């Protein structure tokens, strides 16, 4: 109704009051006089906001948000595994004002929304990490011990991943930053300071891995700040394994993929020929004419706007068009090297390729080891180095989107839209997000009841034409199936342990087809389609 519209559309209170006055005076409807009554605005949030070092902080807790979500039902799950996201959100370009929300997501309920457990606001990040994360750690320890009660049912709680970008990871773990010599969160490699670039590079590929015990014992003293992280007090939590560095949004899409493609386009890699204006124009024309699958919401834009590309655009470019574009602008050996990266990310992006995960680990190892040969030693940044640790994170958490920041990033943008101008931000934003949460419908089970597209047994390539509904739960897909396809590429690398390792594009279902080639119309049950 009216309340739902006002909440979801983030309508200013003055506008709601004006509408209520019109409905009441002109149409004689029995509606409240004030938006606060309509929206059921609570004053409790303002009373719960605390002042901590560096700003104001509100913590409602994990148990509160989960019980609110299941207010009308009892979860079917016996255990919840939650992910926690920590990230900073700048609010204005003209000031340092920012939000640091504590977000959670239940892995066992993929359809459930991201939920807000706490919120900090200040002109910088929280000054004391213990004040910021202390309440969360205390509550998680308690919930792991006693569980969550929903009616007569008790649901156990486990801690999955803490998701954060590189600066936020260093903040919550109280370690040196990613651009410090001892900044790697996963291994003990020591960075090298180079001139005239005045930057730290990481060239080691075989450094000893860090361990939880070693972290707690401060084996590498230069890796730590002088104060401990409150995460050391979190039970059943591995300070190395449970904080992944391979989050795809920051490491891959906005990190390595962007670095490589922008570097080629702008000619910053000395080992590659600069693209001519004609070549750049040809690539930009190709991108503007490219049509991506319908599930990709954002079309590709010209490289002229690449500095403004969103992370999803870099992801789409890598998976859908990178090998078609870059093949003509890289020497064969350099393109083969890039294919190591492309294939590894493709393999780690799907559980369907799980049998190839060990191969992808080797590919990324050689990609990083040989990176200076193609792109220059000065470009061995922490992001490139962290590719060595993708396989470990995937082995623990599953395919890349299982521990991705994308779902949390989307929530951050919603959060930002609910910020009004003013010095005190936390209470009104928290109150608005509570109202939105009150409208959310429980996604009780990970089991999806609606029709889903499954694997096609023969991996046939079908161009979708239309879907035909046969019954409430039965669909068929009508399309064009191509009769033949060929290998798009073959990538290989020499490995000291295993000799020459090879992979065909057909092994990861990447094919070359001619749309004008021999084909036939087919009608396939939805459960046969991948």
C-alpha positions as CSV (number, residue, x, y, z in Angstrom):
1,X,0.0,0.0,0.0
2,X,1.0,3.6,0.6
3,X,3.5,2.7,3.3
4,X,5.2,0.2,1.0
5,X,5.5,2.7,-1.8
6,X,6.9,5.4,0.5
7,X,9.5,3.0,2.0
8,X,10.7,1.3,-1.2
9,X,10.8,4.5,-3.3
10,X,12.6,6.4,-0.5
11,X,10.1,9.2,-0.7
12,X,11.1,12.3,1.5
13,X,8.9,12.8,4.6
14,X,7.8,16.2,3.4
15,X,6.5,14.7,0.2
16,X,4.6,12.0,2.1
17,X,3.1,14.6,4.4
18,X,1.9,16.6,1.4
19,X,0.3,13.5,-0.2
20,X,-1.4,12.6,3.1
21,X,-2.8,16.1,3.4
22,X,-4.2,15.9,-0.2
23,X,-5.8,12.5,0.5
24,X,-7.2,13.6,3.8
25,X,-8.6,17.1,2.8
26,X,-9.6,16.6,-0.9
27,X,-10.6,12.9,-0.9
28,X,-11.6,12.6,2.8
29,X,-9.7,9.4,3.3
30,X,-8.9,8.2,6.8
31,X,-5.1,8.4,6.6
32,X,-2.5,9.6,9.2
33,X,-1.6,13.2,9.4
34,X,2.1,12.6,9.6
35,X,4.5,10.4,7.6
36,X,6.1,9.1,10.9
37,X,2.7,7.5,11.8
38,X,2.3,6.0,8.4
39,X,5.8,4.6,8.2
40,X,5.7,3.5,11.9
41,X,8.9,5.3,12.5
42,X,10.5,4.2,15.8
43,X,12.6,6.4,18.0
44,X,14.4,3.5,19.4
45,X,17.1,3.5,16.8
46,X,18.2,7.0,17.8
47,X,18.5,5.9,21.4
48,X,20.7,2.9,20.4
49,X,23.3,5.0,18.6
50,X,26.6,5.2,20.5
51,X,29.5,7.6,20.2
52,X,32.8,5.7,19.6
53,X,36.2,6.9,18.6
54,X,35.9,8.6,15.2
55,X,32.1,8.8,14.9
56,X,28.8,7.3,15.8
57,X,27.9,3.6,15.8
58,X,24.7,1.6,15.9
59,X,24.7,-2.2,16.4
60,X,21.4,-4.1,16.2
61,X,23.0,-7.5,16.0
62,X,22.9,-10.7,13.9
63,X,20.2,-12.4,16.0
64,X,17.9,-9.4,15.8
65,X,17.9,-9.2,12.0
66,X,17.6,-13.0,11.5
67,X,14.6,-13.2,13.9
68,X,13.0,-10.3,12.2
69,X,13.4,-12.0,8.8
70,X,11.8,-15.2,10.2
71,X,9.2,-13.3,12.2
72,X,6.3,-15.2,10.4
73,X,8.0,-18.6,9.9
74,X,10.4,-21.1,11.2
75,X,13.5,-21.9,9.1
76,X,13.9,-25.4,7.7
77,X,17.6,-25.3,8.1
78,X,19.3,-26.8,11.1
79,X,22.4,-24.6,10.7
80,X,23.1,-21.2,9.3
81,X,26.5,-20.4,7.8
82,X,26.9,-16.6,7.6
83,X,29.2,-14.4,5.6
84,X,30.1,-11.0,7.0
85,X,31.0,-8.0,4.8
86,X,33.0,-5.0,6.0
87,X,33.5,-2.1,3.6
88,X,33.8,1.7,3.6
89,X,31.2,3.7,1.7
90,X,32.2,7.4,0.8
91,X,29.1,9.6,0.9
92,X,30.2,12.9,-0.6
93,X,32.9,14.1,-3.0
94,X,33.3,17.3,-1.0
95,X,34.0,15.7,2.4
96,X,35.5,12.6,4.0
97,X,32.1,11.6,5.5
98,X,31.6,7.8,5.1
99,X,29.7,4.8,6.3
100,X,31.1,1.5,7.5
101,X,28.2,-1.0,7.6
102,X,28.4,-4.5,9.0
103,X,26.5,-6.7,6.6
104,X,25.6,-10.4,6.8
105,X,24.3,-12.9,4.4
106,X,23.2,-16.5,5.0
107,X,25.0,-18.9,2.6
108,X,22.3,-21.6,3.2
109,X,19.6,-19.3,2.0
110,X,20.8,-18.0,-1.4
111,X,17.5,-16.2,-2.1
112,X,17.7,-14.3,1.3
113,X,18.7,-10.7,1.2
114,X,21.8,-9.1,2.6
115,X,21.0,-7.8,6.1
116,X,22.3,-4.8,8.1
117,X,23.7,-5.8,11.5
118,X,25.5,-2.5,12.4
119,X,26.5,0.9,11.0
120,X,29.3,3.3,11.7
121,X,29.6,6.9,10.3
122,X,32.5,9.3,10.5
123,X,34.9,11.4,8.5
124,X,37.2,8.3,8.2
125,X,37.1,4.6,9.1
126,X,36.5,3.7,12.8
127,X,39.6,4.7,14.8
128,X,39.6,1.6,17.0
129,X,38.8,-1.7,15.4
130,X,37.9,-3.2,18.7
131,X,35.1,-0.7,19.4
132,X,33.8,-1.4,15.9
133,X,33.9,-5.2,15.7
134,X,33.9,-6.0,19.4
135,X,30.1,-6.3,19.7
136,X,29.9,-8.5,16.6
137,X,32.6,-10.9,17.9
138,X,30.9,-11.2,21.3
139,X,27.5,-11.9,19.8
140,X,28.9,-14.4,17.3
141,X,30.7,-16.3,20.0
142,X,27.4,-16.5,22.0
143,X,25.3,-17.6,19.1
144,X,27.8,-20.3,18.1
145,X,27.5,-21.7,21.6
146,X,23.7,-21.5,22.1
147,X,22.3,-21.2,18.6
148,X,19.4,-19.1,17.3
149,X,15.9,-19.7,18.6
150,X,12.9,-19.5,16.2
151,X,9.8,-20.6,18.1
152,X,10.6,-24.1,19.5
153,X,13.5,-24.7,17.1
154,X,17.1,-23.9,17.7
155,X,19.3,-23.3,14.6
156,X,23.1,-23.6,14.9
157,X,25.4,-20.9,13.6
158,X,28.7,-21.2,11.8
159,X,31.0,-18.4,10.5
160,X,31.9,-18.5,6.8
161,X,33.9,-15.8,5.2
162,X,34.6,-12.2,6.2
163,X,34.3,-10.4,2.8
164,X,36.3,-7.2,2.4
165,X,38.5,-5.4,-0.1
166,X,42.2,-5.0,0.5
167,X,42.2,-1.9,2.8
168,X,39.2,-3.2,4.8
169,X,40.9,-6.6,5.3
170,X,44.0,-4.9,6.7
171,X,41.8,-2.8,9.0
172,X,39.8,-5.6,10.5
173,X,42.8,-7.9,10.9
174,X,45.1,-5.1,12.2
175,X,47.8,-5.8,9.7
176,X,50.0,-3.8,7.5
177,X,48.3,-2.6,4.3
178,X,48.3,-4.4,1.0
179,X,50.9,-1.9,-0.4
180,X,53.4,-2.6,2.4
181,X,56.3,-5.0,2.1
182,X,54.7,-7.5,4.5
183,X,51.2,-6.8,3.2
184,X,50.2,-10.2,1.7
185,X,47.4,-11.8,3.9
186,X,48.1,-15.3,2.6
187,X,51.8,-15.8,2.4
188,X,55.1,-14.5,3.9
189,X,56.5,-13.0,0.7
190,X,58.3,-9.7,1.2
191,X,57.6,-7.0,-1.3
192,X,60.3,-4.9,-3.0
193,X,60.3,-1.1,-3.2
194,X,61.2,0.1,-6.6
195,X,62.1,3.5,-8.1
196,X,61.3,5.7,-9.9
197,X,57.8,4.3,-9.6
198,X,58.0,4.5,-5.8
199,X,55.8,1.4,-5.3
200,X,55.9,-2.0,-3.7
201,X,56.0,-5.0,-6.0
202,X,55.7,-8.7,-5.2
203,X,57.7,-11.0,-7.4
204,X,57.9,-14.1,-5.2
205,X,55.7,-17.1,-6.2
206,X,56.8,-19.7,-3.8
207,X,56.7,-18.0,-0.4
208,X,55.6,-20.0,2.7
209,X,51.9,-19.8,3.4
210,X,50.7,-18.1,6.5
211,X,48.9,-20.1,9.1
212,X,46.3,-19.3,11.8
213,X,48.8,-20.3,14.5
214,X,51.6,-18.3,13.0
215,X,49.3,-15.2,12.8
216,X,48.3,-15.5,16.5
217,X,52.0,-16.0,17.5
218,X,53.1,-12.9,15.5
219,X,55.7,-15.0,13.6
220,X,56.0,-12.2,11.0
221,X,56.1,-9.2,13.3
222,X,56.2,-6.7,10.4
223,X,52.9,-8.0,9.2
224,X,51.0,-6.8,12.3
225,X,50.0,-3.5,13.8
226,X,50.8,-2.9,17.4
227,X,47.3,-3.7,18.5
228,X,45.5,-7.0,18.2
229,X,42.4,-7.6,16.1
230,X,39.2,-8.5,17.9
231,X,38.8,-11.4,15.3
232,X,41.4,-13.3,17.4
233,X,38.7,-13.7,20.0
234,X,36.2,-15.1,17.5
235,X,35.7,-18.8,18.1
236,X,36.0,-21.4,15.4
237,X,37.5,-18.8,13.0
238,X,40.7,-19.2,11.0
239,X,42.3,-15.8,10.6
240,X,43.9,-16.8,7.3
241,X,41.5,-19.2,5.6
242,X,38.3,-17.4,6.6
243,X,39.3,-14.1,5.2
244,X,39.6,-14.7,1.4
245,X,41.7,-12.4,-0.7
246,X,40.3,-13.7,-4.0
247,X,37.0,-11.8,-4.0
248,X,36.1,-11.5,-7.7
249,X,34.8,-8.0,-7.8
250,X,37.9,-6.3,-6.3
251,X,40.7,-8.8,-7.3
252,X,39.6,-9.9,-10.7
253,X,37.0,-7.6,-12.3
254,X,38.1,-4.2,-10.9
255,X,41.6,-5.4,-10.4
256,X,43.6,-7.6,-12.7
257,X,41.2,-7.6,-15.7
258,X,41.0,-3.8,-15.6
259,X,44.8,-3.5,-15.2
260,X,45.6,-5.6,-18.2
261,X,43.0,-4.2,-20.7
262,X,43.5,-0.6,-19.7
263,X,47.2,-1.0,-19.9
264,X,47.0,-2.4,-23.4
265,X,44.6,0.3,-24.6
266,X,46.6,3.1,-23.1
267,X,50.0,1.7,-24.0
268,X,51.6,1.6,-20.6
269,X,53.2,-1.9,-21.1
270,X,56.5,-1.4,-22.8
271,X,56.6,-4.9,-24.2
272,X,53.5,-4.4,-26.3
273,X,53.0,-2.2,-29.4
274,X,50.8,0.8,-28.8
275,X,47.5,0.6,-30.4
276,X,47.0,3.0,-33.3
277,X,44.1,5.4,-33.4
278,X,42.6,3.2,-36.2
279,X,42.9,0.1,-34.1
280,X,41.3,1.8,-31.1
281,X,38.4,2.9,-33.2
282,X,37.9,-0.6,-34.6
283,X,37.8,-2.1,-31.1
284,X,35.4,0.6,-29.8
285,X,33.1,0.0,-32.8
286,X,33.2,-3.8,-32.1
287,X,32.3,-3.2,-28.5
288,X,29.4,-0.9,-29.3
289,X,28.0,-3.5,-31.8
290,X,28.4,-6.5,-29.4
291,X,25.2,-7.9,-28.0
292,X,25.5,-9.8,-24.7
293,X,23.1,-12.4,-23.4
294,X,19.9,-11.1,-21.9
295,X,20.9,-11.9,-18.3
296,X,23.7,-9.3,-18.6
297,X,22.0,-6.1,-17.6
298,X,24.7,-3.6,-18.7
299,X,25.9,-3.5,-22.3
300,X,29.6,-2.9,-23.1
301,X,30.7,0.6,-23.7
302,X,33.6,2.1,-25.6
303,X,37.2,1.8,-24.2
304,X,37.2,5.6,-24.2
305,X,34.9,5.3,-21.2
306,X,36.8,2.4,-19.6
307,X,37.8,4.5,-16.6
308,X,34.1,4.8,-15.8
309,X,33.3,1.1,-16.4
310,X,31.6,-0.7,-13.5
311,X,33.0,-4.0,-12.2
312,X,30.2,-5.9,-13.9
313,X,31.4,-4.5,-17.3
314,X,34.9,-5.7,-16.7
315,X,33.4,-9.1,-15.8
316,X,31.3,-9.2,-19.0
317,X,34.3,-8.2,-21.1
318,X,36.5,-10.9,-19.7
319,X,34.0,-13.7,-20.0
320,X,32.3,-12.8,-23.3
321,X,34.6,-10.8,-25.6
322,X,38.1,-10.6,-24.3
323,X,39.5,-13.5,-26.3
324,X,37.9,-12.2,-29.5
325,X,39.3,-8.7,-29.0
326,X,42.8,-9.3,-27.6
327,X,43.8,-12.0,-30.0
328,X,44.4,-9.5,-32.8
329,X,46.4,-7.1,-30.5
330,X,48.8,-9.5,-28.8
331,X,51.7,-11.6,-30.0
332,X,50.9,-15.3,-30.0
333,X,52.9,-16.1,-26.9
334,X,51.5,-13.2,-25.0
335,X,47.9,-14.2,-26.0
336,X,48.6,-17.7,-24.8
337,X,49.8,-16.2,-21.5
338,X,46.5,-14.2,-21.2
339,X,44.6,-17.4,-21.9
340,X,46.0,-18.9,-18.7
341,X,44.2,-16.1,-16.8
342,X,41.0,-16.3,-18.9
343,X,40.7,-20.1,-18.6
344,X,41.5,-20.1,-14.8
345,X,38.8,-17.5,-14.0
346,X,36.4,-19.4,-16.2
347,X,37.1,-22.7,-14.5
348,X,37.0,-21.2,-11.0
349,X,33.7,-19.5,-11.8
350,X,31.7,-22.8,-12.0
351,X,31.4,-25.9,-9.9
352,X,30.8,-27.7,-13.3
353,X,34.5,-27.4,-13.9
354,X,35.5,-28.6,-10.4
355,X,37.6,-31.4,-11.9
356,X,39.7,-28.8,-13.6
357,X,40.3,-26.7,-10.5
358,X,43.8,-28.2,-9.9
359,X,44.7,-27.4,-13.5
360,X,43.5,-23.8,-13.0
361,X,45.7,-23.5,-10.0
362,X,48.8,-24.4,-12.1
363,X,47.7,-22.0,-14.9
364,X,47.5,-19.1,-12.5
365,X,50.8,-20.0,-11.0
366,X,52.5,-19.8,-14.4
367,X,50.5,-16.7,-15.3
368,X,51.9,-14.8,-12.2
369,X,55.4,-16.3,-12.6
370,X,55.6,-15.2,-16.2
371,X,53.7,-11.9,-15.8
372,X,56.9,-9.7,-15.6
373,X,58.1,-11.2,-19.0
374,X,55.1,-9.8,-20.8
375,X,53.8,-6.8,-18.8
376,X,57.0,-5.6,-17.0
377,X,58.4,-6.3,-13.5
378,X,57.1,-2.9,-12.2
379,X,53.5,-4.1,-12.7
380,X,53.7,-7.0,-10.2
381,X,51.3,-5.5,-7.8
382,X,49.5,-7.1,-4.9
383,X,46.5,-7.9,-7.1
384,X,48.6,-9.8,-9.5
385,X,50.4,-11.6,-6.7
386,X,47.1,-12.6,-5.0
387,X,46.1,-14.6,-8.0
388,X,48.4,-17.3,-6.5
389,X,45.9,-17.6,-3.6
390,X,42.7,-17.9,-5.6
391,X,42.8,-21.7,-5.7
392,X,43.0,-22.0,-1.9
393,X,40.0,-19.7,-1.4
394,X,38.0,-21.6,-4.0
395,X,38.9,-24.9,-2.4
396,X,37.5,-23.7,0.9
397,X,34.4,-21.7,-0.2
398,X,33.5,-23.0,-3.6
399,X,33.2,-21.2,-7.0
400,X,34.0,-17.5,-7.1
401,X,30.5,-16.2,-6.8
402,X,30.0,-18.1,-3.5
403,X,32.2,-15.6,-1.7
404,X,31.7,-12.5,-3.9
405,X,31.2,-8.9,-2.8
406,X,28.7,-8.2,-5.6
407,X,25.7,-8.9,-3.4
408,X,27.1,-6.7,-0.7
409,X,28.1,-4.0,-3.2
410,X,24.5,-3.8,-4.4
411,X,23.2,-3.3,-0.8
412,X,25.8,-0.5,-0.3
413,X,24.3,1.4,-3.2
414,X,20.8,1.0,-1.7
415,X,22.2,2.2,1.6
416,X,23.7,5.3,0.0
417,X,20.5,6.3,-1.7
418,X,18.8,6.5,1.8
419,X,21.3,9.0,3.1
420,X,19.9,12.5,3.6
421,X,22.1,15.6,4.1
422,X,23.1,16.4,7.7
423,X,25.7,15.8,10.3
424,X,24.0,12.8,12.0
425,X,23.6,10.0,9.5
426,X,23.4,6.7,11.3
427,X,20.0,6.9,13.1
428,X,17.9,8.0,10.1
429,X,19.7,5.6,7.7
430,X,19.4,2.7,10.1
431,X,15.7,3.4,10.7
432,X,15.0,3.5,6.9
433,X,16.8,0.2,6.4
434,X,14.8,-1.4,9.2
435,X,11.6,-0.3,7.4
436,X,12.8,-1.9,4.2
437,X,13.7,-5.1,6.1
438,X,10.2,-5.2,7.6
439,X,8.8,-5.6,4.0
440,X,11.0,-8.5,3.0
441,X,9.5,-11.9,2.5
442,X,11.1,-15.0,4.0
443,X,13.0,-17.2,1.5
444,X,12.8,-20.2,3.8
445,X,14.7,-22.8,1.9
446,X,17.6,-23.2,-0.5
447,X,15.4,-25.5,-2.6
448,X,14.0,-23.7,-5.6
449,X,10.6,-24.8,-6.6
450,X,10.3,-23.1,-10.0
451,X,11.7,-24.6,-13.2
452,X,15.5,-24.2,-13.6
453,X,17.7,-24.7,-16.6
454,X,19.8,-27.8,-16.3
455,X,22.7,-29.4,-18.2
456,X,22.2,-30.4,-21.7
457,X,23.6,-34.0,-21.9
458,X,25.4,-33.5,-25.2
459,X,26.5,-29.9,-24.5
460,X,24.7,-28.7,-27.7
461,X,24.8,-25.0,-28.5
462,X,21.4,-23.6,-28.9
463,X,20.4,-20.1,-29.9
464,X,17.3,-19.3,-27.9
465,X,14.2,-18.3,-29.9
466,X,11.3,-18.7,-27.4
467,X,10.0,-20.7,-24.4
468,X,6.8,-22.7,-24.6
469,X,4.8,-23.4,-21.5
470,X,3.3,-26.9,-21.4
471,X,2.1,-26.9,-17.8
472,X,2.6,-25.0,-14.6
473,X,6.0,-26.7,-14.1
474,X,6.9,-27.8,-17.6
475,X,8.6,-25.7,-20.3
476,X,10.4,-26.4,-23.5
477,X,12.9,-24.2,-25.1
478,X,12.6,-23.6,-28.9
479,X,15.8,-22.6,-30.6
480,X,18.4,-23.3,-33.3
481,X,20.9,-26.0,-32.5
482,X,24.2,-25.7,-34.5
483,X,25.2,-29.0,-36.0
484,X,28.9,-28.4,-35.8
485,X,31.4,-26.3,-33.9
486,X,35.2,-26.2,-33.6
487,X,37.8,-25.4,-31.0
488,X,38.2,-21.7,-30.3
489,X,41.7,-22.0,-28.9
490,X,44.2,-24.3,-27.3
491,X,46.4,-23.1,-24.4
492,X,49.5,-24.8,-23.1
493,X,52.2,-24.2,-20.5
494,X,55.4,-26.1,-19.5
495,X,55.3,-27.2,-15.9
496,X,58.4,-28.5,-14.1
497,X,56.4,-31.1,-12.2
498,X,53.9,-32.2,-14.9
499,X,55.6,-31.5,-18.2
500,X,53.5,-29.8,-20.8
501,X,50.0,-29.0,-19.7
502,X,47.3,-28.4,-22.3
503,X,43.7,-27.3,-22.4
504,X,41.3,-27.0,-25.3
505,X,38.6,-24.4,-25.2
506,X,36.1,-27.2,-25.7
507,X,37.0,-28.5,-22.3
508,X,35.4,-25.4,-20.8
509,X,32.6,-25.2,-23.3
510,X,34.0,-22.3,-25.4
511,X,33.5,-23.0,-29.1
512,X,33.8,-21.3,-32.4
513,X,30.7,-21.5,-34.5
514,X,29.4,-20.0,-37.8
515,X,25.9,-18.6,-37.3
516,X,25.3,-19.1,-41.0
517,X,26.4,-22.7,-40.9
518,X,24.3,-25.8,-40.9
519,X,21.7,-25.8,-38.2
520,X,18.3,-27.2,-37.3
521,X,15.3,-26.1,-35.3
522,X,14.9,-28.0,-32.0
523,X,12.5,-28.1,-29.1
524,X,14.2,-29.2,-25.9
525,X,12.8,-29.7,-22.4
526,X,14.1,-27.0,-20.0
527,X,15.8,-29.5,-17.8
528,X,18.1,-30.5,-20.7
529,X,19.5,-27.0,-21.2
530,X,22.7,-25.7,-19.6
